[in-house]
Amino acid sequence: MTLTYADIDTTILKSLPNPSSEFCGAYEMKIKIPECTFLGVKNQPDFATLYMTFYPQNFVIELKSLKEYIFQFRNIVISYERFSNEVYEDIMLFYQPVRYRQVAIFNPRGGISSKIVIDSDWAVRGGKELFSDWKANVKDEWSVEM
């Protein structure tokens, strides 16, 4: 039986109340997950480093549940693009942050590297483009500050 992204259990994700709720969106959490693994579309293992920049509103991410959520992808057949978008959508839906920026850097496969960036502030994602810090990094394609 081949598992797909539809088999991911999002109820694993847990939240904690924002301990600084009076500062909603006024601070950012940076999370680095250097060991994202999943099965590529050819059933071969793929690896990525996931960088999450999270501006909390009412809730913050409970890290152990995030680890368990990401670990589920280990046996899932999924493309880079679908992986990035599924994680993004689940984080946005569950935690409802003021802003969420996700950068996924995929290890080389066949001599080609890939990077996928998604930002909730982009108008195409329903954002209001209130934050413009990403624009300064457009030329620096591969850098990620943590």
N, C-alpha and C positions, 0 to 999 in steps of 0.2 A: 504494500500500500504506500503510495507516494503522498507525502504531506505537502500542503501548499499554505500560503499566507492566510487562507480562510480558516486554517486549523489553529491559528495563534489565539491563545486564551488571554484576552485583555483584562479579565477580572483579576489577574495576578497583580496588576499595578495598584499600588497603595499610595496614599497621600498623607501628609502631615499638615496641620494648620500652619499658615504662615506666621512665624513668631514675631514678625515685624509688620503686621497687617496695616499699620498706619503708614507704611512706606510702600504700598503696592506699586510694583514696577520701578521702584527707586533704587533697586540693587539687582545685580545679576548673579546667577549661579552658573559656574562653568563646570561641566562634567566631561570627562574623557573616558571613553570605553575603548581600550586598545586591542581588545580581543573579541571583536564581532566575527562570528563565523556562521556560514550558511552554505547551503548547496546551490551552486549555480545552475543555470538552465540545462547544463549537460551532466548534472548529478556529480559534479566535481566540487570539492571544497573550495570556497572563496573566503577571503579574509578582508576585514576593513577595520579602520579606526574611526570611531564615531565621536565627534565633538558636539556637545550640546551647550548652547548659551540660553539660559532660561531666566526670564524676568517674572517672578511669581506675583500672582494676584492674591487669591485667598488660600492657596495651597502650595506646598513645596513637594518635590519628588522624594519619596522614600527610596533610598538608594538600593537597599536589598531587593525590593520588589522590581526595580528597574533592571537589576542584574538578572533576576529570574525571568523577566519578560524577554530580554535580549537573548538569553540562553536558549529559549525555545526555538529560535531561528536556526540553530545548529543543524537540525534535521529537516529543514524546510527547503524545498526547491523554489527558488525565487531569483529574479533578475536584480541587478544593482538598482535600477530605477524603481522597481516595485518595492524593494526593501526600504529604500530611502523614503518613499512616499507613505508606506504603511506605518513606519515608525513615527514619522512626522504627524500623520493624521491621528494616531492613537494618543500621542503626547498632547496634542492640541485639544482633542476631545475630552480626555480624562482630566487634565490639570487646568485647562483654560487660562494659560498665562497671559500677561499683558503683551509679551513678545516672546517668540521662540525662534532661534536660529540654529539650524542643524547643518553640519558639514560632515560628509562621509568620504573618507579617502580609502579607495579600494586598492589592495595590493596588485602589483602587475600580474597580468595573465596574458601569456603569449607576447610579452614585450610591450604591452600597453597598460598604462595606469589610467585610473579614472577618479574623478572627484565630482560629487553631487552636493550642491548647496541649496537649501530651502530656507526662506525667511518669512515668518508670518507678517512682517511689516510690508512686504511687497504688495502693491495694489492688486496684482493678478491673483494673490492668495487671500484677498479680502482686507488687506492692511491699508493703512492710511499714509504710509511712507513718512512716518514721523521721525524715524531714525535714519540717518544717512551715513552712519559709520561704515557700512559695507561698501559704499561707493569709493572710499579712499583705498580699498584693497583690491580693486578690480584688476589692476595691472600686475599685482603680486599674486598670481593665480594659485600657487601651491602653499603659501604660508598660512598657518593657523596659529594664532596666539592663544596660549593657555596660561 
